[in-house]
Amino acid sequence: MTDRIRRVGVVGAGTMGAGIAQIIAGNGIEVAFVEVDEAAVETGRERIRNALDRDVRRERLSPDDAEAIADRITGSPDWSVLAGADLVIEAVPEQLALKQRAFEQIDAVVGRDTIIATNTSSLPVMDIAVHASRPNRVLGFHFFNPAPVMKLIELVRTVVTDESVVDTARSFAESIGKSPVVVGDRRGFIANQLLFPYLNQAVELVESGYATKEDVDAAMRFGAGLPMGPIALVDLVGLDTMVGIMDAIHSQFDDPRFAPRPILKQLVEAGYRGRKSGRGFYTYQRPGSTRFAESETEREPADPGSIASWGRVGVVGTGTMATGIAEVCARTGHDVVVRGRSPAKADAVVAGVGASLQRMVDKGRLDGGDREETLARITSTDAFDDLAGCDLVIEAVAEDLDVKREVFAELADVLDEDCVLATTTSSLPVIACAMVTDRPERVVGLHFFNPAAVMQLVEVVPTVRTDPAVVEAARAFVDQVGKVGVLAGDRAGFIVNALLFPYLNDAIKMLDSHYATAEEIDTAMKLGCGYPMGPFELLDIVGLDVSLAIIDRLHAEFREPSYAAAPLLRHMVHAGFSGRKAGRGFHVHES
């Protein structure tokens, strides 16, 4: 029985197959690939040579190393070139019948002990495996694109895959510098099953006119720390590819969130398949380019003249968010009045800002004199009356609608009639706060992200009553304090939380189904999708109790059955496992 991979066959030398051949040959292993004819073989060779040449130009490889890698790769239209391979990886297009025919031809030429793998991203591996005479020697071997760069491999075992085959595949994946996770034969596996509903929902936000593609992408990059916004990622994946994968996953789970949004199929029909065709949701300079065409312009910046007279900002609240907002405003030249429920609590905000600024001084990021000037701009009080004369007052109290409405009612009695009132709510209706005042036209949501002094995003949330001039002023203020502003409508979750928390909830449901461990899911999303942290790492940081509250609000507003909080999340919160702050969430945290 083969327990070491010395020679590998690859079927198909398209983008994925060529990348797989390159990464394996780069680790000193002989590779033979098969294509449909000599022209396709030469195209495959050219694709590999071009990739190696790019690596030489970028000084990732020496010319000698690139030549050695190319010498270890042979190509042929003759299937017999696969004879003698210890492992054959099928990488033909994502069509079940095509993959089944490829397996029949592979099976006809390889030895009894050869492991046969499919690189499918969404098709049932068992449906492919039964077209080999020894399905116990078959598994899924899902590389991520680009294969030479992406570290994740999802190893997909079927109900008949031998454990020794899985062990050999895992060892081989590690030997070529990859991080494998082993999962069961479920369409979409880990990464695509969690990624594609999120992408589809982002498309729905744009399709419905709720937010622009630019705002959706900026929100997830700056608010969730993702390397690429979801709409740009759809263009990169390819709209036709996304439709195919989602249709395949939908056929198994019958979940409407896996049904591609109509605009996706419309764009594909129009020939707008994403970057590769030069146009998808965005228009690119040419097919395959990463650069947008000149016609793709961002929204015009807000008019700074709309807040030229603003100088004094009020902050209501004494928690982490209020402290961060006070720091942001004071550092950008505003006089700030912090109102707390007691003088001591309000003073603690000023002390908190001082400590934050001192850390910056200690790291050489701020001058000591600037620290003192910034602190001098902040005053504290426990009286609402001291907020009179403010041009903008930002409420940052607890995420409780009754508490917020009480604050807004108090503010309406003391503020000048032209003062703008803002709430930092992350999921509550802004209009509910506005309507307890005598000036709903001057109320807007300004959703900062925690820690406010660090996070760049602010979601600007007008209500159906907000004066357009107030929206313009709010956008100008966000620009003035050095943040990235996006516009979102007044509905639960706005952009970031509406996209982020259903994804987190799906990850918990996947864990609860025993399909994969928390560590495997975290690894898959970090290495397969480039996320800065896995869903369970993020849940523990946000807090499971906070996450449950947001998911419950989303479910209450949208009434989508799939938005119902995962029972495991509710059980964890009831058990006191609320995340890092409690020392235990989905992971255990040492104090």
C-alpha positions in Angstrom: 0.0 0.0 0.0 1.2 3.5 -0.9 2.2 5.4 2.2 4.4 7.9 0.5 3.7 10.1 -2.6 6.7 10.0 -5.0 4.9 10.8 -8.3 1.7 12.7 -8.9 -0.6 12.9 -11.9 -2.8 16.0 -12.6 -5.8 15.9 -14.9 -6.4 19.2 -16.4 -3.9 22.1 -16.8 -6.2 25.1 -16.5 -5.6 27.8 -13.9 -6.2 25.3 -11.0 -4.5 22.3 -12.5 -1.4 24.2 -13.6 -1.2 25.8 -10.1 -1.4 22.3 -8.5 1.3 20.9 -10.7 3.5 23.9 -10.0 3.2 23.7 -6.2 3.8 19.9 -6.1 6.8 20.1 -8.5 8.1 23.0 -6.4 8.4 20.6 -3.6 10.6 18.2 -5.5 8.0 15.7 -6.7 7.6 14.5 -10.3 4.3 15.6 -11.9 2.6 14.4 -15.1 -0.5 16.2 -16.4 -3.1 15.2 -19.0 -4.9 17.5 -21.3 -7.4 17.0 -24.1 -5.0 17.5 -27.0 -1.5 18.7 -27.8 -2.6 22.3 -28.1 -4.1 22.2 -24.6 -1.0 20.6 -23.3 1.2 23.4 -24.8 -1.2 26.0 -23.3 -0.8 24.3 -19.9 2.9 24.3 -20.2 2.8 28.0 -21.2 0.6 28.8 -18.2 3.1 27.1 -15.8 6.1 28.8 -17.5 4.5 32.2 -17.2 3.7 31.6 -13.5 7.3 30.6 -12.8 8.6 33.6 -14.8 6.5 35.9 -12.6 8.0 34.3 -9.5 11.5 34.9 -10.9 10.7 38.5 -11.7 9.4 39.0 -8.2 12.5 37.3 -6.8 10.4 34.5 -5.2 12.4 31.9 -7.2 15.9 31.9 -8.7 16.1 31.2 -12.5 17.7 27.8 -11.8 15.0 26.8 -9.3 12.3 27.8 -11.8 13.9 25.7 -14.5 14.2 22.7 -12.2 10.5 22.9 -11.3 9.6 23.1 -15.0 11.8 20.1 -15.7 9.9 18.0 -13.1 6.5 18.6 -15.0 5.6 16.7 -18.1 2.4 16.9 -20.1 0.6 14.7 -22.6 -2.8 14.1 -24.1 -2.2 10.3 -23.5 -3.8 9.1 -20.3 -1.1 6.4 -19.9 1.2 9.2 -18.7 -0.6 8.8 -15.3 0.6 5.1 -15.0 2.9 4.8 -12.0 1.5 7.8 -10.1 0.9 7.3 -6.4 -1.6 10.1 -6.4 -3.8 11.5 -9.3 -5.6 14.8 -8.7 -8.5 15.5 -11.1 -8.8 19.3 -11.8 -11.2 19.5 -14.7 -14.1 22.0 -14.9 -16.8 21.8 -12.2 -19.2 19.6 -14.1 -20.2 16.3 -12.6 -20.4 14.3 -15.8 -17.0 15.6 -16.9 -15.4 14.6 -13.6 -17.1 11.2 -13.7 -15.7 10.5 -17.2 -12.2 11.7 -16.1 -12.3 9.2 -13.1 -13.2 6.3 -15.4 -10.2 7.1 -17.6 -7.9 7.6 -14.7 -9.0 4.3 -13.2 -8.2 2.5 -16.4 -4.5 3.3 -16.3 -3.4 3.6 -12.7 -2.4 0.9 -10.2 -4.5 -0.7 -7.5 -2.8 1.3 -4.7 -3.1 4.7 -6.4 -5.0 7.4 -4.6 -7.4 9.3 -6.8 -8.5 12.7 -5.7 -11.0 15.2 -7.1 -10.4 19.0 -6.7 -14.2 19.7 -6.7 -15.3 22.6 -4.6 -19.0 21.8 -4.4 -19.9 18.5 -6.0 -20.5 15.3 -4.0 -17.2 13.3 -3.9 -19.1 10.0 -3.6 -20.9 10.7 -6.9 -17.5 10.9 -8.5 -15.8 8.1 -6.5 -18.2 5.4 -7.7 -16.8 5.8 -11.2 -13.6 4.3 -10.0 -13.2 0.6 -9.4 -11.8 1.2 -5.9 -13.9 4.1 -4.4 -12.2 3.4 -1.0 -9.0 4.9 -2.6 -10.9 8.1 -3.5 -11.2 11.4 -1.6 -11.7 15.1 -2.2 -8.5 17.2 -2.4 -9.8 20.8 -2.6 -7.1 23.3 -3.3 -7.9 27.0 -3.2 -7.1 29.4 -5.9 -4.3 30.4 -6.5 -3.0 27.0 -5.5 0.7 28.0 -5.2 -0.3 30.7 -2.7 -3.3 29.6 -0.7 -2.4 27.4 2.3 -5.6 25.5 2.8 -6.6 22.1 1.5 -9.9 20.6 2.4 -9.5 16.8 2.4 -13.0 15.3 1.9 -13.6 11.7 3.0 -16.6 9.8 1.8 -18.3 7.1 3.8 -16.1 4.5 2.1 -12.7 6.3 2.0 -10.0 4.2 3.8 -8.6 5.9 6.9 -5.1 5.1 5.6 -5.9 7.1 2.4 -6.9 10.1 4.5 -3.7 9.8 6.6 -1.5 9.6 3.5 -3.3 12.5 1.9 -2.9 14.6 5.1 0.8 13.8 5.3 1.3 14.7 1.6 -0.6 18.0 2.0 1.6 19.0 4.9 4.8 17.9 2.9 4.0 20.5 0.2 3.5 23.2 2.7 -0.3 23.2 3.0 -2.6 23.1 6.0 -5.2 20.4 5.6 -8.5 20.1 7.3 -10.5 16.8 7.0 -14.2 17.1 6.5 -17.1 14.9 5.4 -18.7 14.7 2.0 -21.1 17.7 2.1 -21.5 20.1 -0.8 -19.4 23.3 -0.3 -17.4 21.7 2.5 -16.4 24.3 5.1 -15.2 27.4 3.3 -17.7 27.6 0.5 -20.6 26.6 2.6 -19.9 29.5 4.9 -18.6 32.0 2.3 -21.2 31.9 -0.4 -24.3 32.7 1.6 -22.4 35.8 2.9 -21.5 36.8 -0.7 -25.0 36.2 -1.9 -26.4 38.4 0.9 -24.0 41.1 0.0 -25.2 40.9 -3.6 -28.8 41.3 -2.3 -27.9 44.5 -0.5 -26.7 46.0 -3.8 -29.4 44.4 -5.9 -32.1 45.9 -3.7 -30.6 49.4 -3.7 -30.0 49.2 0.1 -26.3 50.1 -0.3 -23.9 50.7 -3.1 -21.3 48.1 -4.1 -18.6 50.5 -3.0 -20.2 51.0 0.5 -20.7 47.3 1.0 -17.1 46.6 0.1 -15.7 49.4 2.2 -17.9 48.4 5.2 -16.6 44.9 5.3 -13.0 45.9 4.7 -12.8 48.6 7.3 -15.5 47.4 9.7 -14.7 43.7 9.7 -11.1 43.7 8.7 -11.6 41.5 5.7 -8.9 41.7 3.0 -11.4 42.2 0.2 -15.0 43.4 0.1 -17.6 40.8 -0.9 -18.7 42.4 -4.2 -15.1 42.7 -5.4 -14.6 39.1 -4.2 -17.6 37.9 -6.3 -15.9 39.6 -9.3 -12.7 37.8 -8.5 -14.3 34.4 -8.0 -16.3 34.9 -11.2 -20.1 35.4 -11.3 -20.6 32.2 -13.4 -18.4 30.2 -11.0 -20.4 31.6 -8.0 -23.7 30.7 -9.7 -22.6 27.1 -10.4 -21.3 26.5 -6.9 -24.4 28.0 -5.3 -26.8 26.0 -7.5 -24.8 22.8 -6.5 -25.0 23.6 -2.8 -28.6 24.6 -3.0 -29.5 21.3 -4.6 -28.4 19.5 -1.4 -29.6 21.9 1.3 -32.6 23.6 -0.3 -31.8 26.7 1.7 -33.0 29.9 -0.1 -29.8 31.6 1.0 -27.9 29.4 -1.5 -30.2 30.3 -4.3 -28.2 32.8 -6.4 -29.6 36.3 -6.5 -31.3 37.0 -9.9 -28.8 39.8 -10.7 -26.0 37.2 -10.7 -27.6 35.2 -13.5 -28.6 38.3 -15.4 -25.0 39.6 -15.4 -23.7 36.2 -16.5 -26.2 36.1 -19.3 -25.0 39.5 -20.4 -21.4 38.2 -20.5 -20.4 40.1 -17.4 -18.6 37.3 -15.5 -16.3 39.4 -13.3 -12.6 40.3 -13.6 -11.8 37.6 -16.1 -14.3 39.1 -18.6 -13.4 42.7 -17.8 -16.8 43.5 -16.2 -18.9 42.1 -13.4 -20.3 44.4 -10.7 -17.3 46.6 -11.4 -15.8 47.5 -14.7 -12.1 46.8 -15.2 -9.5 48.3 -17.5 -9.3 45.0 -19.4 -10.1 41.3 -18.9 -8.1 39.9 -16.1 -7.0 43.3 -14.8 -7.2 44.2 -11.1 -7.6 47.9 -11.9 -11.0 49.5 -12.2 -11.9 51.4 -15.4 -12.0 55.2 -15.1 -15.8 55.0 -15.2 -15.7 53.4 -11.7 -15.7 56.5 -9.5 -16.3 56.6 -5.7 -19.0 58.9 -4.2 -18.1 62.5 -4.1 -16.7 63.5 -0.6 -19.1 65.4 1.6 -18.9 69.2 1.6 -16.7 70.3 4.6 -18.5 73.6 4.4 -21.6 72.0 5.8 -20.0 71.8 9.2 -17.6 74.8 9.0 -19.2 76.3 12.1 -19.1 73.1 14.2 -16.6 73.2 17.1 -18.3 71.5 20.1 -19.3 67.8 20.3 -21.1 66.1 23.1 -20.7 62.5 24.0 -23.2 60.8 26.2 -22.0 57.6 27.9 -19.0 56.3 29.8 -18.1 53.0 28.3 -15.4 51.9 26.0 -17.2 53.2 22.9 -17.9 56.6 24.5 -14.3 56.9 25.6 -13.0 56.0 22.1 -15.4 58.5 20.4 -14.3 61.3 22.8 -10.7 60.6 22.0 -11.3 60.6 18.2 -13.2 63.9 18.4 -10.6 65.6 20.7 -7.7 64.5 18.6 -9.2 66.1 15.5 -9.6 69.5 17.1 -13.1 69.4 18.5 -14.0 70.6 22.0 -15.7 67.6 23.7 -18.2 67.5 26.6 -18.6 64.0 28.1 -21.8 63.4 30.1 -21.9 60.5 32.5 -24.4 59.4 35.1 -22.1 60.7 37.8 -19.1 63.0 38.0 -16.8 60.0 38.8 -18.0 58.1 35.7 -17.5 61.1 33.4 -14.1 61.8 34.9 -13.2 58.1 34.2 -13.7 58.8 30.5 -11.2 61.6 30.5 -8.8 59.4 32.4 -9.3 56.6 29.9 -8.5 59.0 27.0 -5.5 60.2 28.8 -4.2 56.6 29.3 -4.8 55.8 25.6 -2.9 58.9 24.5 -0.1 58.1 26.9 0.3 54.7 25.3 0.7 56.5 22.0 3.3 58.8 23.5 5.2 55.8 25.0 5.3 54.2 21.5 6.5 57.4 19.9 3.3 57.9 17.9 2.3 61.2 19.7 4.1 64.1 21.2 3.6 64.7 24.9 2.5 68.3 24.3 -0.1 67.1 21.8 -1.4 64.7 24.5 -1.9 67.6 26.9 -3.6 69.8 24.3 -6.0 67.0 23.4 -6.9 66.3 27.0 -7.5 70.0 27.5 -10.3 69.9 24.9 -12.3 67.4 27.0 -14.6 68.4 29.9 -16.7 66.1 31.9 -20.1 66.5 33.5 -23.1 64.7 34.9 -25.6 67.3 33.7 -27.4 67.2 30.4 -27.7 71.0 30.6 -23.9 71.3 30.0 -24.4 69.9 26.5 -26.3 73.0 25.5 -24.3 74.8 22.7 -23.0 71.6 21.2 -23.3 71.3 17.4 -23.4 67.5 17.5 -24.2 65.1 20.4 -23.4 61.5 20.0 -25.2 59.0 22.3 -23.1 56.0 23.2 -25.0 54.4 26.1 -26.0 50.7 26.6 -27.5 48.9 23.6 -31.0 49.0 25.1 -33.7 50.8 23.2 -35.5 52.0 26.3 -32.3 53.5 27.7 -31.5 55.2 24.5 -35.0 56.7 24.1 -34.8 58.0 27.6 -31.5 59.8 26.8 -32.9 61.2 23.5 -35.9 62.6 25.3 -33.7 64.3 27.9 -31.4 65.7 25.1 -34.3 67.2 23.2 -35.2 69.4 26.2 -31.7 71.1 26.5 -30.1 71.2 23.0 -30.3 74.0 20.5 -32.8 73.4 17.8 -30.1 73.1 15.1 -28.0 70.6 17.0 -27.6 67.2 15.3 -28.3 64.2 17.5 -26.6 60.8 16.7 -26.8 57.3 18.1 -24.1 54.7 17.9 -26.5 51.8 18.0 -25.3 48.8 16.1 -28.6 47.1 15.5 -31.5 49.1 17.1 -33.9 51.3 14.9 -32.6 54.8 14.7 -36.1 56.1 14.0 -37.3 54.8 17.4 -34.8 57.1 19.0 -35.6 60.0 16.7 -39.3 60.0 17.4 -39.0 60.7 21.1 -37.5 64.1 20.2 -39.1 67.2 18.8 -36.6 67.1 15.9 -36.5 63.7 14.2 -35.2 65.4 11.0 -32.0 66.2 12.8 -31.4 62.6 14.1 -29.0 60.2 12.4 -27.1 57.0 13.2 -23.3 57.2 13.5 -22.2 53.6 14.1 -18.6 53.7 15.2 -16.8 50.3 15.6 -15.0 49.2 18.7 -12.3 50.3 19.5 -13.4 53.6 18.0 -9.9 55.2 18.3 -8.6 52.5 16.0 -11.3 51.2 13.8 -11.7 53.2 10.6 -15.3 52.6 9.7 -18.4 54.6 10.6 -21.8 53.6 9.2 -23.9 56.7 8.6 -27.6 55.7 9.0 -30.3 58.2 8.0 -33.9 57.4 8.9 -37.0 58.1 6.7 -37.3 61.4 8.6 -33.6 62.6 8.4 -33.0 65.9 6.6 -30.6 65.3 3.6 -28.6 68.3 4.9 -28.1 66.4 8.2 -26.9 63.4 6.3 -24.4 65.6 4.4 -23.2 67.1 7.7 -22.8 63.7 9.3 -20.8 62.5 6.3 -18.6 65.6 6.4 -18.0 65.0 10.2 -17.0 61.4 9.6 -14.5 62.7 7.0 -13.3 65.4 9.3 -12.5 62.9 12.1 -10.5 60.8 9.7 -12.9 57.9 9.4 -14.3 56.0 6.4 -18.0 56.6 6.1 -20.5 54.4 4.4 -24.3 55.0 4.0 -26.7 52.4 5.2 -30.5 52.4 5.6 -32.2 52.2 9.0 -32.7 48.5 9.4 -31.2 46.0 11.9 -27.5 45.3 11.5 -27.0 48.0 8.8 -24.3 46.6 6.5 -21.5 45.0 8.6 -23.5 43.2 11.3 -26.2 42.2 8.8 -23.6 40.4 6.8 -21.2 39.3 9.6 -23.5 37.7 12.2 -25.5 35.4 9.9 -22.1 34.0 8.8 -21.0 33.6 12.4 -24.4 31.9 13.2 -23.9 29.5 10.3 -20.4 28.6 11.6 -22.0 27.7 15.0 -24.6 25.5 13.3 -21.9 23.8 11.3 -20.0 23.1 14.6 -23.2 21.9 16.3 -23.8 19.4 13.4 -20.4 17.8 14.2 -19.3 18.4 10.6 -16.0 20.0 11.7 -14.4 21.3 14.9 -14.1 24.9 15.9 -10.4 24.8 15.1 -10.9 23.3 11.7 -13.6 25.9 10.8 -11.3 28.7 12.0 -8.4 27.3 10.0 -10.5 26.9 6.9 -11.8 30.5 6.9 -8.4 32.0 7.7 -6.4 30.0 5.2 -9.0 29.4 2.5 -10.7 32.9 2.5 -7.9 35.1 3.9 -9.9 36.2 6.9 -7.9 37.8 9.7 -9.5 35.4 12.2 -11.8 32.5 12.2 -15.5 32.8 13.2 -15.1 31.2 16.6 -12.0 33.4 17.4 -14.1 36.4 16.4 -17.2 35.3 18.4 -15.0 34.9 21.5 -13.7 38.5 21.1 -17.1 40.1 20.4 -18.7 38.1 23.2 -21.2 35.3 22.8 -23.8 37.2 24.7 -23.4 40.3 22.5 -23.5 38.1 19.4 -26.7 36.4 20.5 -28.4 39.7 21.1 -27.5 41.0 17.6 -28.6 37.7 16.0 -31.9 37.8 17.9 -32.5 41.3 16.6 -31.7 40.4 13.1 -34.1 37.4 13.3 -36.8 39.6 14.9 -36.6 42.1 12.1 -36.2 40.0 9.0 -38.2 36.9 10.2 -35.9 34.7 8.1 -35.9 31.1 9.6 -32.2 30.7 8.8 -31.4 33.8 11.0 -32.7 32.0 14.1 -29.8 31.8 16.6 -28.1 28.5 16.7 -29.3 26.6 19.8 -25.6 25.9 20.8 -25.0 29.7 21.0 -27.9 30.2 23.4 -26.8 27.2 25.5 -23.2 28.6 25.7 -24.5 32.0 26.8 -26.8 30.4 29.4 -23.8 28.4 30.7 -21.8 31.6 31.3 -19.4 30.9 28.5 -19.5 34.4 27.0 -16.1 34.4 25.4 -12.7 35.8 26.1 -14.0 38.1 28.9 -15.3 35.1 30.8 -12.2 32.9 30.1 -14.3 30.5 28.1 -16.2 30.7 24.9 -15.8 28.4 21.9 -12.1 28.4 22.9 -10.6 28.4 26.4 -8.7 31.6 27.2 -6.1 31.7 29.9 -6.3 34.7 32.3 
